[in-house]
């Protein structure tokens, strides 16, 4: 009886081991199949977001990393018309979310595009709505206090989603601050060649 039980346990263990190995191999295969399409879809979303947030341009903006954010300089006939900045916040209700913020050369906000977010449906997800986003347009954070009114700022927070609203402000402010620190009145993104993001 004991030997039979031991044999059954051994068989169960071996079966579970082989099943686990098979599942791991299958997951690895699926990952390899979907990795490139996911990367391509993400890249396409960023390319579309650049077009959404800056004025019309005639160059091919290259991704350059500046202080942890990704900058795309848009030019027309060689003159900068705006900067698309991929920024983020870790202060959201459901963790990190990413934005593409379009700044004009003077630092004012041209447009904002939500790249991804996991906020509460019907509440925090309203950061994507024009009613919330449009209040930032044409504002210059240098003279417009980009915090929610509850904190003494000028931003109308989303009802019942103050944390998401604060996080949105944090991400946009980060983009503006790094822009002013590195470009500001220079109005030209001159960085070492090795700052260009590989694979872009």
C-alpha positions in Angstrom: 0.0 0.0 0.0 2.8 2.4 1.0 4.7 1.5 -2.2 1.7 2.1 -4.3 1.1 5.5 -2.7 4.7 6.4 -3.1 4.5 5.4 -6.8 1.3 7.5 -7.3 2.9 10.5 -5.7 6.0 10.1 -7.8 3.9 9.9 -11.0 1.8 12.9 -10.0 5.0 14.9 -9.3 6.5 13.9 -12.7 3.2 14.7 -14.4 3.0 18.2 -12.8 6.7 18.8 -13.7 6.1 18.0 -17.3 2.9 20.0 -17.5 4.7 23.0 -15.9 7.6 22.7 -18.4 5.1 22.4 -21.3 3.2 25.5 -20.1 6.4 27.5 -19.7 7.5 26.6 -23.2 4.1 27.5 -24.6 4.2 30.9 -22.8 7.7 31.5 -24.0 6.6 30.8 -27.6 3.6 33.0 -27.3 5.8 35.8 -25.9 8.2 35.5 -28.9 5.2 35.6 -31.3 3.6 38.7 -29.8 6.7 40.6 -28.7 7.4 42.4 -32.0 3.8 43.2 -32.8 3.4 44.7 -29.3 6.5 46.8 -29.7 5.4 47.9 -33.2 1.9 48.9 -31.9 3.5 50.9 -29.0 5.8 52.7 -31.5 2.8 53.4 -33.8 0.9 54.9 -30.9 3.8 57.1 -29.9 4.2 58.3 -33.6 0.5 59.1 -33.7 0.7 60.9 -30.4 3.5 63.1 -31.6 1.4 64.2 -34.5 -1.5 64.9 -32.1 0.4 67.2 -29.7 2.7 69.4 -31.8 1.9 71.8 -34.8 2.5 70.6 -38.3 6.1 69.6 -39.0 8.1 68.4 -42.0 11.0 66.5 -40.3 11.1 63.0 -38.9 11.4 63.6 -35.1 14.1 61.4 -33.5 13.7 60.2 -29.9 16.2 61.6 -27.5 16.4 60.9 -23.8 16.7 63.9 -21.6 16.8 63.5 -17.8 14.7 60.3 -17.9 12.0 61.6 -20.4 11.9 61.1 -24.1 11.9 64.2 -26.3 10.9 64.5 -30.0 11.8 67.8 -31.7 9.4 68.8 -34.4 10.7 71.3 -37.0 9.3 73.0 -40.1 11.8 74.2 -42.7 14.5 73.7 -40.1 12.9 75.8 -37.4 11.5 74.2 -34.2 7.8 74.4 -34.0 7.3 72.3 -30.9 8.5 69.4 -28.7 6.6 66.2 -28.0 7.7 64.9 -24.6 6.9 61.4 -23.4 6.4 61.9 -19.7 5.0 59.9 -16.8 3.9 60.0 -13.2 4.1 57.4 -10.4 1.5 59.2 -8.3 -1.7 58.0 -10.0 -4.4 56.1 -8.1 -3.6 52.9 -10.0 0.1 53.4 -10.4 2.1 54.8 -13.3 0.6 56.4 -16.4 2.3 58.0 -19.4 1.4 61.1 -21.4 2.7 62.7 -24.5 2.9 66.5 -23.9 3.3 68.9 -26.7 5.1 72.1 -25.8 5.6 75.1 -28.1 9.0 76.7 -28.2 8.0 79.2 -25.6 7.1 76.4 -23.2 3.3 76.8 -23.5 1.2 73.6 -23.8 -0.1 72.9 -27.3 -1.8 69.6 -26.7 -1.7 66.5 -24.4 -2.3 62.9 -25.3 -2.8 60.0 -22.8 -0.6 57.1 -23.9 -1.7 54.6 -21.3 -3.4 54.6 -17.9 -5.1 52.2 -15.5 -7.3 54.6 -13.6 -10.7 53.8 -12.2 -13.3 53.6 -15.1 -15.7 56.5 -15.1 -13.5 58.5 -12.6 -9.8 58.6 -13.2 -10.2 57.6 -16.8 -11.7 61.0 -17.4 -8.1 62.4 -17.6 -8.5 61.4 -21.3 -11.6 63.6 -21.8 -11.3 67.0 -23.6 -13.3 68.6 -20.8 -10.4 67.9 -18.4 -7.4 68.1 -20.8 -8.4 71.2 -22.7 -8.0 73.4 -19.6 -4.3 73.0 -20.0 -4.1 74.1 -23.6 -2.2 77.3 -24.4 -1.3 77.6 -20.7 2.4 78.2 -19.8 3.3 76.5 -16.5 5.8 79.3 -15.9 3.0 81.6 -15.0 0.0 79.2 -14.6 -0.1 77.3 -11.3 -0.5 73.7 -12.5 -1.9 72.1 -9.4 -5.6 71.4 -8.5 -7.6 74.2 -7.0 -7.9 72.2 -3.7 -4.1 72.6 -3.4 -4.2 76.3 -4.3 -3.7 75.9 -8.0 -5.7 76.7 -11.1 -6.7 73.2 -12.4 -10.3 72.0 -12.1 -9.9 68.5 -10.7 -12.1 65.6 -11.9 -14.9 65.1 -9.5 -14.1 62.1 -7.1 -10.8 61.7 -8.9 -8.5 64.2 -7.3 -5.6 61.8 -7.1 -5.7 61.2 -10.8 -5.9 64.9 -11.5 -2.9 65.6 -9.3 -1.0 62.9 -11.0 -1.8 64.3 -14.5 -0.5 67.7 -13.3 2.6 66.0 -12.0 3.4 64.4 -15.3 2.9 67.6 -17.3 4.9 69.7 -14.8 7.7 67.2 -15.1 7.8 67.6 -18.9 7.8 71.4 -18.6 10.5 71.5 -15.9 12.9 69.3 -17.8 12.2 71.2 -21.1 13.0 74.5 -19.4 16.1 73.1 -17.8 17.6 71.7 -21.0 16.2 73.7 -23.8 14.2 76.8 -22.6 15.2 79.9 -24.4 17.7 78.0 -26.6 14.7 76.6 -28.5 16.9 73.9 -30.0 17.5 70.3 -28.8 21.2 69.9 -29.1 22.3 66.8 -27.3 25.3 64.4 -27.7 24.8 61.7 -30.3 24.8 59.0 -27.7 21.7 60.5 -26.1 19.6 59.3 -29.1 17.5 56.4 -28.1 18.6 53.2 -29.9 16.1 51.5 -32.1 14.0 54.6 -32.8 
